[in-house]
Amino acid sequence: MNFLPYPISELPFVILTMLIAFTVHEFAHAWTAWKFGDTTAYEQGRVTLNPMAHLDLFGMLFLIVAGFGWAKPVPVRRSRFKRPRLMSILVTAAGPVSNLLLALVVLLVIYALVAWGVLDRPSSAAVNTLVTFLHYWLTINVILFLFNLIPLPPLDGYRIVEEFAPLSWRIRMAQNEQWGIFVFLLLVFIPPLRDVTIDPLFSLTRPILEGMHGIASSIFGSHPESPILPSLIGWKF
């Protein structure tokens, strides 16, 4: 019996997609902080696209088994920014936005491949393999974007909310950060709680993909006809 949230045969696609998605996500945090004047991440070798600098083994294993995980957090010293609040928000947002951009880029690649006729042979083993990989790349990056909007530590959504909170609230939030992971696990593993929190958030995947479809269609003039598109994008036009 397979307890994974996807077929075991597709595990390599999941791992490869996550390696790239996590690496780009953390690189975006580190690079943005470095450009804004905080060299902490740069000095620790985090301004790199080398996955080994960013991956957390336990977080990766948890993702494979449970369907979600994490990478090593990028150290940021907001006191080194000229405008600490604004630049902290931008540094934090850079991670999720990078995943959204990865999804958009691969969607444009999909449209290009369809327009060029590369994906017109769905019975081909090579095409099926490519389609599976592109599907995971697209959906996982959108889910990571949404996942990181959850306002619980240590996720990016929490750090953004923290920057908007008054000082008195920030002090209280810092004092109770250690409970964030327990709250998160409750939301994930207790179905009634998940039904009213995480699942509604993840339901935004569809409108996000539809928005990207609109961008791709405007670039290509219209969406190209292909029997492979519905399974790739995840909905029917």
C-alpha positions in Angstrom: 0.0 0.0 0.0 1.3 3.5 -0.9 0.9 6.0 1.9 2.5 8.8 -0.1 0.4 11.7 -1.5 1.5 10.7 -5.1 2.5 7.5 -6.9 5.8 6.0 -5.9 6.8 5.8 -9.6 6.6 9.6 -9.7 8.8 10.2 -6.7 11.8 11.3 -8.8 9.8 14.1 -10.3 8.7 15.3 -6.9 12.2 15.2 -5.5 13.7 17.0 -8.5 11.0 19.7 -8.5 11.4 20.3 -4.8 15.2 20.5 -5.0 14.8 23.3 -7.6 11.9 25.0 -5.9 13.4 25.1 -2.5 16.8 26.2 -3.8 15.4 29.0 -5.9 13.1 30.1 -3.0 15.9 30.3 -0.4 18.3 31.9 -3.0 15.7 34.6 -3.6 15.6 35.4 0.1 19.4 35.5 0.4 20.1 37.4 -2.9 17.5 40.1 -2.1 18.8 40.6 1.5 22.4 40.8 0.1 21.3 43.5 -2.5 19.6 45.5 0.3 22.8 45.6 2.3 22.6 42.6 4.7 25.6 40.4 3.9 24.8 37.7 6.6 23.4 35.1 4.1 26.2 35.9 1.6 28.8 35.3 4.2 27.3 32.0 5.0 27.3 30.9 1.4 23.6 31.1 0.9 23.6 33.4 -2.2 24.0 30.4 -4.5 21.9 28.0 -6.5 23.7 25.0 -5.1 20.9 22.9 -3.4 23.3 21.6 -0.8 23.6 25.1 0.7 19.8 25.3 1.3 18.3 21.9 1.8 17.2 20.6 5.2 17.4 16.8 5.1 14.6 16.3 7.7 12.4 18.9 5.9 12.9 17.1 2.6 12.1 13.7 4.1 9.0 15.1 5.7 7.9 16.5 2.4 8.3 13.2 0.7 6.3 11.4 3.3 3.7 14.0 4.3 3.4 16.1 1.2 5.0 19.3 2.8 8.4 20.2 4.1 10.9 23.0 4.5 14.5 24.1 3.7 17.1 25.8 5.9 15.9 29.3 6.8 18.0 32.2 5.4 19.5 34.3 8.2 18.5 38.0 7.9 19.6 40.9 10.1 17.0 43.6 9.4 19.0 46.2 11.3 21.4 46.3 8.3 18.7 47.5 6.0 18.3 51.3 5.3 14.5 50.9 5.6 14.2 47.8 7.9 10.4 47.2 7.7 9.9 47.7 3.9 13.1 45.8 3.0 12.3 43.0 5.4 8.9 42.6 3.8 10.5 42.5 0.3 13.2 40.0 1.3 10.5 37.8 2.9 8.2 38.0 -0.1 11.0 37.3 -2.6 10.8 33.5 -1.7 7.2 32.9 -2.4 7.2 35.2 -5.4 10.1 33.2 -6.9 8.0 30.0 -6.8 5.1 31.8 -8.5 7.5 33.0 -11.2 8.9 29.4 -11.6 5.3 28.2 -12.2 4.6 31.0 -14.7 7.9 30.3 -16.6 7.1 26.6 -16.9 3.5 27.4 -18.0 4.9 29.5 -20.8 7.3 26.7 -21.7 4.3 24.3 -21.8 2.4 26.6 -24.2 5.5 26.9 -26.4 6.0 23.2 -26.5 2.3 22.7 -27.5 2.5 25.4 -30.1 5.6 23.7 -31.6 3.9 20.4 -31.6 6.3 18.7 -29.1 3.4 17.5 -26.9 1.1 16.4 -29.6 1.9 12.7 -29.1 0.5 11.8 -25.7 1.0 8.1 -26.3 4.8 8.6 -26.5 6.7 7.5 -23.3 9.0 10.4 -23.6 6.1 12.9 -23.9 4.3 11.3 -20.9 7.5 11.6 -18.8 7.9 15.2 -19.8 4.3 16.0 -19.1 4.4 14.4 -15.6 7.5 16.4 -14.7 6.0 19.7 -16.0 2.8 19.0 -14.1 4.6 18.6 -10.8 6.8 21.6 -11.5 3.7 23.8 -12.1 1.5 22.6 -9.3 4.2 22.2 -6.6 5.5 25.7 -7.1 2.0 27.3 -6.9 1.3 25.2 -3.7 4.6 26.4 -2.2 3.7 30.0 -3.0 0.4 29.5 -1.1 1.9 27.4 1.6 4.3 30.1 2.5 1.5 32.6 2.9 0.3 30.8 6.1 0.9 33.3 8.9 2.6 30.8 11.3 6.3 30.6 12.2 8.6 30.0 10.5 6.7 30.5 7.3 7.1 33.7 5.2 3.5 34.7 5.8 4.2 35.0 9.5 7.3 37.2 8.9 5.3 39.5 6.7 2.4 39.8 9.3 5.1 40.5 11.9 6.4 43.5 10.1 3.0 45.0 9.9 2.2 44.4 13.6 2.7 47.1 16.3 5.7 46.8 18.5 3.7 45.5 21.5 2.2 42.7 19.3 5.6 41.8 17.8 7.0 41.3 21.3 4.1 39.0 22.2 4.5 37.1 18.9 8.2 36.6 19.5 7.4 35.2 23.0 5.0 32.6 21.5 6.8 31.7 18.3 7.7 28.2 19.7 4.1 27.2 19.6 3.7 28.0 15.9 4.8 24.6 14.7 2.4 22.8 17.0 -0.5 24.9 15.8 0.6 24.2 12.2 0.7 20.5 12.8 -2.8 20.6 14.3 -4.1 22.4 11.2 -2.5 19.8 8.9 -3.4 16.6 10.7 -6.8 17.4 12.2 -9.3 17.2 9.3 -11.9 19.6 10.7 -9.3 22.3 11.2 -7.6 21.7 7.9 -11.0 21.9 6.2 -11.4 25.5 7.3 -7.8 26.7 7.1 -5.3 25.1 4.8 -7.6 23.5 2.2 -9.4 26.8 1.4 -6.0 28.4 1.0 -4.8 25.7 -1.4 -8.1 26.0 -3.3 -6.7 29.3 -4.6 -4.4 27.2 -6.8 -7.1 27.1 -9.5 -7.7 30.9 -9.9 -3.9 31.4 -9.8 -3.4 28.9 -12.6 -6.3 30.5 -14.5 -4.6 33.9 -14.2 -1.4 32.4 -15.5 -3.4 30.9 -18.4 -4.6 34.3 -19.2 -1.0 35.7 -19.3 0.1 32.8 -21.5 -2.9 33.1 -23.8 -2.2 36.8 -24.3 1.4 36.1 -25.2 0.6 33.3 -27.6 -2.5 35.1 -29.0 -4.8 32.2 -27.8 -4.2 28.9 -26.1 -3.1 26.3 -28.6 -5.3 23.2 -29.0 -3.8 20.0 -27.6 -5.2 16.9 -25.9 -2.4 17.2 -23.4 -3.1 20.7 -22.0 -6.0 19.8 -19.6 -3.9 17.2 -17.8 -0.9 19.5 -17.6 -2.7 22.6 -16.3 -5.2 20.8 -14.1 -8.5 22.1 -15.5 -10.4 22.1 -18.7 -10.7 25.2 -20.8 
